[in-house]
Amino acid sequence: MTKHFGIIITFFFLFGNFSAQIAKNSSLFLELKKEDSLFFERGFNQCDLTYMEKSVDENLKFYHDKGGFQGKKLFLQRTRDNICSNPDQKPIRKLIESSLEVYPLYNNGNLYGAIQSGNHQFFIREKDKADVWGGEAKFTTVWLKKEKNWVMSDILSYDHQGTGSEQLTDQLEQLLKDNNIPTLGLGIIKDGKLTQINVYGDLNNKITAPYNSLFNVASLTKPVSAMLVLRLVSLGKWNLDEPLDHYYIDPDITKDDRHKKLTTRLVLSHQTGFKNWRTLNKDHKLSFDFDPGTKYQYSGEGFEYLRKAIEKKFKKSLEELAQEYVFQPLAMNDTSYIWNEKKDAERIAVGYNKEGKPYKIIKNTTANAADDLTTSVEDYGKFLVGILDNKLLSPAVFESLKSKQVETKTNKYFGLGFEIYDLGNDEIALSHGGSDEGVNTIFFILPKTKEGLIIFTNVDDGHKIYETLIEKYLGERGKKIVKIEMQ
């Protein structure tokens, strides 16, 4: 397998000063994204060398940090000999879409080319087996417009991170096997960028789980709902401390004046006084266990209460509001509160119990602010990077997001929709976990270092592998998190 990655194609080319990065919905960005996709899917992944030859300039300059300089002839020869020589063990390239950037090149005001850069991953694909991660690198391509066609003229491949990757993959697959976990979605954030997206295992116990597999993430729904609300607060459209009874009062508590104390701040920090779900009460009706704002008690009902208040005020569904204020701005195209049979059915990671029996797929027709969001590792990674880069909130609201609202245990707090670990030395980790039938999910982001970890599993006891992965990917900070949890 090593020889297949000796010359894996990844590109970066940097020279002079060029224009600012263009919007990701612009026609040029989308056009070059398509060119990149065709080159790698048709040329590299399917080994259409005729198409690949037409896509590169006659005077191609290709620089590789492991394989040296190559002109067009050598570039095509090495691709043929090392990438396309063994169809039974084929290297496959997958783009990390969130990393893609495009910078136009002008001469006297006329567009003549563009620089395209990003990160991508490589896998070994064998028949009837899961794709095996083989490495990651950065790339940038200089595209030139010649008549009506785009061609690559200058390319550089660098920052390969594949050393020991086979051993790492083997270790993770063994970890899943030892713990009977059908599917694992793993996302790694470094320096504020989503640098790794890996999905291991199978879907439906039949097919290899693809890179863009969809997961029901249970209560990881809540931070998304919280960010929507905080975005509305940032825009002056909502108030953290306004009584929710201005917009909604649940019929079960109309005669209990304590409903007047309910605010968004208390909902997001789980201080409403509600049980997790009203079905835990003998009469299945909503009621207060204590006065709002006096202590912590985790509650999905609180988030649903807030959803109904927001929908009353804005006369839009939670799904519509989230699409407008969170999903579209962060390009979360695979995320929804609502089940879409045509879009979701073929990529969903079915949940299993400890004995390996599948649960029925949850197919919500109305949004739940607390539960059952469907998303991918890449989309949720975009969401978390958006938080680290503060792409959605005003500076003041962003600081409030990181503020400790109520203590839940020593060195652990609930903030505004996120759990907060106090790691010492003015450093915190923001986190949230999710647990339902056939679902165990969790994430951590470190605002100070802009690191992060996403773990999605689709089995009742998927949490068994958390400690191993947290310590492996978050190092000493991960060990501090585990220590706080074990108190």
MIMARLO-617381 format. One record per residue (C-alpha): x, y, z; residue in three letters. Coordinates in steps of 0.1 Angstrom, whole numbers. Example, Ala and Ser with C-alpha at 12.3 -4.5 7.8 and 13.67 -1.06 7.14 Angstrom:
2
+-------+-------+-------+-----+
:  east : north :    up : res :
+-------+-------+-------+-----+
:   123 :   -45 :    78 : ALA :
:   137 :   -11 :    71 : SER :
+-------+-------+-------+-----+
***
This chain:
487
+-------+-------+-------+-----+
:  east : north :    up : res :
+-------+-------+-------+-----+
:     0 :     0 :     0 : MET :
:    29 :    23 :     7 : THR :
:    39 :    27 :   -29 : LYS :
:     4 :    39 :   -38 : HIS :
:     9 :    70 :   -17 : PHE :
:    45 :    77 :   -27 : GLY :
:    32 :   102 :   -53 : ILE :
:    -3 :   109 :   -42 : ILE :
:   -14 :   141 :   -60 : ILE :
:   -20 :   171 :   -38 : THR :
:   -14 :   207 :   -48 : PHE :
:    -2 :   240 :   -34 : PHE :
:    13 :   269 :   -54 : PHE :
:    19 :   303 :   -39 : LEU :
:    35 :   333 :   -55 : PHE :
:    31 :   371 :   -56 : GLY :
:     0 :   389 :   -45 : ASN :
:   -35 :   378 :   -56 : PHE :
:   -70 :   389 :   -51 : SER :
:   -91 :   382 :   -20 : ALA :
:  -108 :   349 :   -16 : GLN :
:  -141 :   349 :   -35 : ILE :
:  -175 :   339 :   -20 : ALA :
:  -182 :   302 :   -20 : LYS :
:  -215 :   307 :   -38 : ASN :
:  -200 :   328 :   -66 : SER :
:  -200 :   314 :  -102 : SER :
:  -162 :   313 :  -104 : LEU :
:  -159 :   294 :   -72 : PHE :
:  -186 :   269 :   -82 : LEU :
:  -171 :   265 :  -117 : GLU :
:  -136 :   257 :  -104 : LEU :
:  -150 :   234 :   -77 : LYS :
:  -166 :   215 :  -105 : LYS :
:  -133 :   214 :  -124 : GLU :
:  -115 :   201 :   -94 : ASP :
:  -142 :   174 :   -88 : SER :
:  -141 :   162 :  -124 : LEU :
:  -103 :   161 :  -125 : PHE :
:  -101 :   139 :   -94 : PHE :
:  -133 :   119 :   -97 : GLU :
:  -129 :   111 :  -134 : ARG :
:   -92 :   114 :  -138 : GLY :
:   -77 :   103 :  -105 : PHE :
:  -104 :    81 :   -89 : ASN :
:  -115 :    64 :  -122 : GLN :
:   -81 :    66 :  -139 : CYS :
:   -93 :    83 :  -171 : ASP :
:   -58 :    94 :  -181 : LEU :
:   -70 :   108 :  -214 : THR :
:   -92 :   133 :  -195 : TYR :
:   -64 :   140 :  -170 : MET :
:   -40 :   147 :  -199 : GLU :
:   -64 :   172 :  -214 : LYS :
:   -68 :   190 :  -180 : SER :
:   -32 :   199 :  -175 : VAL :
:   -11 :   224 :  -195 : ASP :
:    16 :   213 :  -218 : GLU :
:    41 :   232 :  -197 : ASN :
:    29 :   218 :  -164 : LEU :
:    51 :   224 :  -134 : LYS :
:    43 :   200 :  -105 : PHE :
:    62 :   203 :   -72 : TYR :
:    59 :   175 :   -47 : HIS :
:    74 :   176 :   -12 : ASP :
:    81 :   138 :   -13 : LYS :
:    85 :   130 :   -50 : GLY :
:   103 :   161 :   -63 : GLY :
:    96 :   181 :   -95 : PHE :
:    76 :   167 :  -124 : GLN :
:    67 :   179 :  -158 : GLY :
:    36 :   168 :  -176 : LYS :
:    52 :   136 :  -191 : LYS :
:    66 :   124 :  -157 : LEU :
:    34 :   134 :  -139 : PHE :
:    12 :   113 :  -161 : LEU :
:    37 :    84 :  -161 : GLN :
:    38 :    82 :  -124 : ARG :
:     0 :    85 :  -121 : THR :
:    -3 :    56 :  -145 : ARG :
:    23 :    34 :  -128 : ASP :
:    16 :    42 :   -91 : ASN :
:   -21 :    52 :   -89 : ILE :
:   -37 :    32 :  -117 : CYS :
:   -16 :     0 :  -119 : SER :
:   -37 :   -21 :   -95 : ASN :
:   -75 :   -17 :   -98 : PRO :
:   -80 :   -41 :   -69 : ASP :
:   -63 :   -18 :   -45 : GLN :
:   -70 :    17 :   -57 : LYS :
:   -61 :    50 :   -42 : PRO :
:   -92 :    74 :   -39 : ILE :
:   -91 :   111 :   -33 : ARG :
:  -119 :   129 :   -13 : LYS :
:  -120 :   167 :    -9 : LEU :
:  -126 :   184 :    24 : ILE :
:  -151 :   208 :     9 : GLU :
:  -150 :   232 :    38 : SER :
:  -113 :   239 :    32 : SER :
:  -117 :   249 :    -5 : LEU :
:  -107 :   285 :   -14 : GLU :
:  -105 :   303 :   -47 : VAL :
:   -86 :   335 :   -55 : TYR :
:   -90 :   351 :   -90 : PRO :
:   -61 :   362 :  -111 : LEU :
:   -64 :   394 :  -132 : TYR :
:   -43 :   411 :  -159 : ASN :
:   -54 :   447 :  -167 : ASN :
:   -88 :   440 :  -152 : GLY :
:   -93 :   408 :  -172 : ASN :
:   -97 :   374 :  -155 : LEU :
:   -71 :   350 :  -169 : TYR :
:   -69 :   324 :  -142 : GLY :
:   -74 :   315 :  -105 : ALA :
:   -57 :   299 :   -76 : ILE :
:   -76 :   271 :   -59 : GLN :
:   -64 :   257 :   -25 : SER :
:   -76 :   234 :     2 : GLY :
:   -71 :   201 :    20 : ASN :
:   -80 :   166 :     8 : HIS :
:   -77 :   131 :    20 : GLN :
:   -68 :    98 :     4 : PHE :
:   -81 :    63 :     9 : PHE :
:   -73 :    28 :    -4 : ILE :
:  -104 :    12 :   -19 : ARG :
:  -107 :   -26 :   -22 : GLU :
:  -137 :   -45 :   -34 : LYS :
:  -162 :   -54 :    -7 : ASP :
:  -141 :   -37 :    20 : LYS :
:  -143 :    -4 :    38 : ALA :
:  -122 :    24 :    24 : ASP :
:   -89 :    27 :    44 : VAL :
:   -76 :    61 :    52 : TRP :
:   -42 :    67 :    37 : GLY :
:   -32 :   102 :    43 : GLY :
:   -40 :   139 :    40 : GLU :
:   -23 :   169 :    25 : ALA :
:   -27 :   205 :    14 : LYS :
:   -31 :   215 :   -22 : PHE :
:   -33 :   246 :   -44 : THR :
:   -38 :   245 :   -82 : THR :
:   -32 :   274 :  -106 : VAL :
:   -59 :   272 :  -132 : TRP :
:   -56 :   291 :  -165 : LEU :
:   -85 :   299 :  -188 : LYS :
:   -74 :   289 :  -224 : LYS :
:  -102 :   297 :  -248 : GLU :
:  -132 :   281 :  -232 : LYS :
:  -113 :   255 :  -212 : ASN :
:   -97 :   255 :  -178 : TRP :
:   -63 :   238 :  -175 : VAL :
:   -38 :   233 :  -146 : MET :
:    -5 :   251 :  -151 : SER :
:    14 :   251 :  -118 : ASP :
:     8 :   228 :   -89 : ILE :
:    26 :   220 :   -56 : LEU :
:    19 :   191 :   -33 : SER :
:    30 :   195 :     4 : TYR :
:    24 :   189 :    41 : ASP :
:    16 :   152 :    37 : HIS :
:     3 :   136 :    69 : GLN :
:     2 :    99 :    62 : GLY :
:    31 :    86 :    82 : THR :
:    18 :    58 :   105 : GLY :
:   -17 :    63 :    91 : SER :
:   -21 :    26 :    83 : GLU :
:   -13 :    17 :   118 : GLN :
:   -37 :    43 :   131 : LEU :
:   -65 :    30 :   109 : THR :
:   -58 :    -5 :   121 : ASP :
:   -59 :     6 :   157 : GLN :
:   -93 :    24 :   152 : LEU :
:  -108 :    -5 :   134 : GLU :
:   -97 :   -28 :   161 : GLN :
:  -111 :    -4 :   187 : LEU :
:  -145 :    -6 :   169 : LEU :
:  -143 :   -44 :   166 : LYS :
:  -134 :   -48 :   203 : ASP :
:  -164 :   -26 :   214 : ASN :
:  -190 :   -38 :   188 : ASN :
:  -194 :    -4 :   173 : ILE :
:  -209 :    -6 :   137 : PRO :
:  -200 :    30 :   126 : THR :
:  -177 :    57 :   138 : LEU :
:  -176 :    93 :   125 : GLY :
:  -145 :   112 :   135 : LEU :
:  -137 :   148 :   129 : GLY :
:  -105 :   166 :   139 : ILE :
:  -101 :   204 :   141 : ILE :
:   -67 :   219 :   143 : LYS :
:   -57 :   256 :   141 : ASP :
:   -94 :   264 :   136 : GLY :
:   -98 :   242 :   105 : LYS :
:  -115 :   209 :   100 : LEU :
:   -84 :   189 :    90 : THR :
:   -97 :   153 :    92 : GLN :
:  -131 :   137 :    84 : ILE :
:  -131 :    99 :    87 : ASN :
:  -160 :    75 :    88 : VAL :
:  -153 :    39 :    97 : TYR :
:  -175 :     8 :    95 : GLY :
:  -207 :     0 :    77 : ASP :
:  -242 :    14 :    70 : LEU :
:  -271 :   -10 :    76 : ASN :
:  -246 :   -38 :    81 : ASN :
:  -244 :   -40 :    43 : LYS :
:  -223 :   -13 :    26 : ILE :
:  -192 :     6 :    36 : THR :
:  -200 :    38 :    54 : ALA :
:  -192 :    67 :    30 : PRO :
:  -173 :    99 :    39 : TYR :
:  -205 :   119 :    39 : ASN :
:  -225 :    94 :    61 : SER :
:  -254 :   110 :    80 : LEU :
:  -259 :   105 :   117 : PHE :
:  -288 :   112 :   141 : ASN :
:  -268 :   131 :   167 : VAL :
:  -294 :   131 :   195 : ALA :
:  -287 :   160 :   219 : SER :
:  -260 :   175 :   198 : LEU :
:  -291 :   192 :   184 : THR :
:  -292 :   215 :   214 : LYS :
:  -260 :   235 :   206 : PRO :
:  -273 :   241 :   171 : VAL :
:  -306 :   254 :   184 : SER :
:  -287 :   275 :   209 : ALA :
:  -265 :   291 :   182 : MET :
:  -296 :   300 :   162 : LEU :
:  -311 :   317 :   192 : VAL :
:  -278 :   335 :   201 : LEU :
:  -276 :   346 :   164 : ARG :
:  -310 :   362 :   168 : LEU :
:  -299 :   379 :   200 : VAL :
:  -268 :   392 :   182 : SER :
:  -290 :   407 :   155 : LEU :
:  -312 :   424 :   181 : GLY :
:  -342 :   402 :   172 : LYS :
:  -344 :   383 :   205 : TRP :
:  -336 :   390 :   242 : ASN :
:  -318 :   365 :   265 : LEU :
:  -337 :   377 :   295 : ASP :
:  -371 :   386 :   282 : GLU :
:  -399 :   364 :   298 : PRO :
:  -409 :   337 :   273 : LEU :
:  -446 :   341 :   283 : ASP :
:  -446 :   372 :   261 : HIS :
:  -448 :   347 :   232 : TYR :
:  -459 :   313 :   246 : TYR :
:  -473 :   296 :   277 : ILE :
:  -476 :   259 :   278 : ASP :
:  -512 :   248 :   286 : PRO :
:  -500 :   225 :   313 : ASP :
:  -486 :   254 :   334 : ILE :
:  -509 :   283 :   327 : THR :
:  -521 :   283 :   364 : LYS :
:  -485 :   281 :   378 : ASP :
:  -472 :   317 :   380 : ASP :
:  -436 :   304 :   379 : ARG :
:  -439 :   303 :   341 : HIS :
:  -434 :   341 :   343 : LYS :
:  -398 :   335 :   353 : LYS :
:  -389 :   314 :   323 : LEU :
:  -363 :   331 :   300 : THR :
:  -340 :   320 :   272 : THR :
:  -310 :   322 :   295 : ARG :
:  -325 :   298 :   319 : LEU :
:  -335 :   274 :   291 : VAL :
:  -300 :   273 :   275 : LEU :
:  -284 :   268 :   309 : SER :
:  -309 :   241 :   320 : HIS :
:  -324 :   260 :   349 : GLN :
:  -361 :   259 :   340 : THR :
:  -371 :   235 :   367 : GLY :
:  -385 :   210 :   341 : PHE :
:  -377 :   173 :   340 : LYS :
:  -359 :   162 :   308 : ASN :
:  -392 :   152 :   293 : TRP :
:  -428 :   156 :   306 : ARG :
:  -434 :   119 :   299 : THR :
:  -412 :   112 :   330 : LEU :
:  -441 :   127 :   351 : ASN :
:  -469 :   102 :   361 : LYS :
:  -495 :   122 :   343 : ASP :
:  -472 :   130 :   313 : HIS :
:  -479 :   167 :   318 : LYS :
:  -454 :   195 :   321 : LEU :
:  -447 :   208 :   356 : SER :
:  -420 :   225 :   377 : PHE :
:  -398 :   205 :   400 : ASP :
:  -384 :   237 :   415 : PHE :
:  -384 :   274 :   409 : ASP :
:  -368 :   285 :   376 : PRO :
:  -333 :   299 :   381 : GLY :
:  -325 :   282 :   414 : THR :
:  -305 :   252 :   403 : LYS :
:  -295 :   230 :   374 : TYR :
:  -316 :   202 :   359 : GLN :
:  -310 :   190 :   323 : TYR :
:  -342 :   194 :   303 : SER :
:  -351 :   188 :   266 : GLY :
:  -385 :   202 :   275 : GLU :
:  -370 :   236 :   281 : GLY :
:  -356 :   237 :   245 : PHE :
:  -389 :   227 :   231 : GLU :
:  -406 :   254 :   251 : TYR :
:  -382 :   279 :   237 : LEU :
:  -388 :   266 :   201 : ARG :
:  -425 :   272 :   205 : LYS :
:  -419 :   308 :   217 : ALA :
:  -396 :   316 :   188 : ILE :
:  -419 :   301 :   162 : GLU :
:  -448 :   321 :   176 : LYS :
:  -428 :   354 :   174 : LYS :
:  -412 :   349 :   140 : PHE :
:  -441 :   329 :   124 : LYS :
:  -416 :   305 :   109 : LYS :
:  -406 :   270 :   118 : SER :
:  -374 :   262 :   136 : LEU :
:  -362 :   245 :   104 : GLU :
:  -368 :   276 :    84 : GLU :
:  -350 :   298 :   109 : LEU :
:  -321 :   275 :   112 : ALA :
:  -317 :   273 :    74 : GLN :
:  -317 :   311 :    72 : GLU :
:  -295 :   320 :   101 : TYR :
:  -271 :   290 :   106 : VAL :
:  -272 :   262 :    80 : PHE :
:  -269 :   284 :    49 : GLN :
:  -243 :   309 :    63 : PRO :
:  -221 :   280 :    73 : LEU :
:  -228 :   259 :    42 : ALA :
:  -243 :   230 :    62 : MET :
:  -260 :   214 :    33 : ASN :
:  -264 :   180 :    49 : ASP :
:  -280 :   192 :    81 : THR :
:  -317 :   193 :    90 : SER :
:  -342 :   188 :   119 : TYR :
:  -366 :   172 :    94 : ILE :
:  -362 :   138 :    78 : TRP :
:  -358 :   139 :    40 : ASN :
:  -364 :   104 :    26 : GLU :
:  -349 :   110 :    -8 : LYS :
:  -318 :   127 :     6 : LYS :
:  -312 :   109 :    38 : ASP :
:  -323 :    72 :    34 : ALA :
:  -292 :    60 :    15 : GLU :
:  -266 :    76 :    38 : ARG :
:  -280 :    73 :    73 : ILE :
:  -261 :    53 :    99 : ALA :
:  -288 :    30 :   114 : VAL :
:  -286 :    28 :   152 : GLY :
:  -281 :    -5 :   171 : TYR :
:  -285 :   -18 :   206 : ASN :
:  -258 :   -37 :   225 : LYS :
:  -268 :   -70 :   210 : GLU :
:  -265 :   -56 :   174 : GLY :
:  -302 :   -53 :   167 : LYS :
:  -312 :   -22 :   147 : PRO :
:  -336 :     4 :   159 : TYR :
:  -362 :    20 :   138 : LYS :
:  -349 :    52 :   121 : ILE :
:  -363 :    84 :   136 : ILE :
:  -380 :   103 :   108 : LYS :
:  -392 :   136 :   122 : ASN :
:  -417 :   156 :   102 : THR :
:  -415 :   186 :   126 : THR :
:  -384 :   201 :   142 : ALA :
:  -374 :   192 :   178 : ASN :
:  -350 :   218 :   192 : ALA :
:  -335 :   193 :   216 : ALA :
:  -331 :   161 :   197 : ASP :
:  -328 :   141 :   164 : ASP :
:  -308 :   165 :   142 : LEU :
:  -295 :   147 :   111 : THR :
:  -260 :   158 :   100 : THR :
:  -226 :   146 :    88 : SER :
:  -192 :   149 :   104 : VAL :
:  -182 :   175 :    79 : GLU :
:  -213 :   196 :    85 : ASP :
:  -210 :   195 :   122 : TYR :
:  -173 :   203 :   118 : GLY :
:  -183 :   234 :    98 : LYS :
:  -206 :   244 :   127 : PHE :
:  -179 :   241 :   153 : LEU :
:  -153 :   259 :   132 : VAL :
:  -179 :   286 :   127 : GLY :
:  -181 :   289 :   165 : ILE :
:  -143 :   290 :   169 : LEU :
:  -140 :   317 :   142 : ASP :
:  -171 :   335 :   156 : ASN :
:  -188 :   337 :   122 : LYS :
:  -223 :   342 :   136 : LEU :
:  -223 :   362 :   168 : LEU :
:  -216 :   397 :   180 : SER :
:  -184 :   400 :   202 : PRO :
:  -205 :   405 :   233 : ALA :
:  -228 :   375 :   227 : VAL :
:  -198 :   354 :   218 : PHE :
:  -182 :   362 :   252 : GLU :
:  -216 :   353 :   268 : SER :
:  -215 :   319 :   250 : LEU :
:  -183 :   311 :   269 : LYS :
:  -196 :   323 :   303 : SER :
:  -203 :   299 :   331 : LYS :
:  -240 :   301 :   340 : GLN :
:  -245 :   273 :   365 : VAL :
:  -221 :   247 :   381 : GLU :
:  -229 :   210 :   374 : THR :
:  -199 :   195 :   391 : LYS :
:  -164 :   205 :   402 : THR :
:  -147 :   224 :   373 : ASN :
:  -177 :   217 :   350 : LYS :
:  -205 :   241 :   342 : TYR :
:  -234 :   247 :   318 : PHE :
:  -232 :   279 :   298 : GLY :
:  -256 :   290 :   270 : LEU :
:  -263 :   258 :   253 : GLY :
:  -228 :   243 :   259 : PHE :
:  -211 :   224 :   287 : GLU :
:  -180 :   242 :   299 : ILE :
:  -149 :   224 :   313 : TYR :
:  -125 :   246 :   333 : ASP :
:   -91 :   233 :   324 : LEU :
:   -72 :   258 :   344 : GLY :
:   -48 :   286 :   332 : ASN :
:   -78 :   305 :   318 : ASP :
:   -85 :   277 :   294 : GLU :
:  -119 :   261 :   288 : ILE :
:  -134 :   234 :   266 : ALA :
:  -169 :   238 :   252 : LEU :
:  -187 :   205 :   248 : SER :
:  -220 :   186 :   245 : HIS :
:  -230 :   150 :   244 : GLY :
:  -259 :   131 :   229 : GLY :
:  -274 :    98 :   239 : SER :
:  -305 :    81 :   226 : ASP :
:  -314 :    46 :   214 : GLU :
:  -287 :    36 :   190 : GLY :
:  -269 :    70 :   194 : VAL :
:  -239 :    82 :   213 : ASN :
:  -222 :   114 :   202 : THR :
:  -200 :   140 :   217 : ILE :
:  -178 :   170 :   207 : PHE :
:  -152 :   192 :   223 : PHE :
:  -137 :   225 :   211 : ILE :
:  -110 :   245 :   227 : LEU :
:  -114 :   282 :   220 : PRO :
:   -79 :   291 :   231 : LYS :
:   -60 :   267 :   208 : THR :
:   -88 :   263 :   182 : LYS :
:   -86 :   225 :   184 : GLU :
:  -116 :   202 :   184 : GLY :
:  -129 :   166 :   183 : LEU :
:  -161 :   152 :   170 : ILE :
:  -172 :   116 :   178 : ILE :
:  -203 :   101 :   163 : PHE :
:  -213 :    65 :   171 : THR :
:  -245 :    45 :   163 : ASN :
:  -248 :    21 :   192 : VAL :
:  -263 :    23 :   227 : ASP :
:  -229 :    20 :   244 : ASP :
:  -207 :    39 :   219 : GLY :
:  -195 :    60 :   248 : HIS :
:  -171 :    32 :   258 : LYS :
:  -145 :    45 :   233 : ILE :
:  -148 :    82 :   243 : TYR :
:  -119 :    82 :   268 : GLU :
:   -95 :    65 :   244 : THR :
:  -103 :    90 :   216 : LEU :
:  -104 :   121 :   238 : ILE :
:   -69 :   114 :   252 : GLU :
:   -55 :   103 :   218 : LYS :
:   -66 :   134 :   199 : TYR :
:   -67 :   161 :   227 : LEU :
:   -36 :   150 :   246 : GLY :
:   -31 :   166 :   280 : GLU :
:   -62 :   187 :   277 : ARG :
:   -81 :   155 :   269 : GLY :
:   -68 :   139 :   301 : LYS :
:   -79 :   169 :   321 : LYS :
:  -114 :   166 :   306 : ILE :
:  -115 :   128 :   314 : VAL :
:  -104 :   136 :   350 : LYS :
:  -131 :   161 :   355 : ILE :
:  -157 :   136 :   342 : GLU :
:  -144 :   109 :   365 : MET :
:  -149 :   129 :   396 : GLN :
+-------+-------+-------+-----+
***
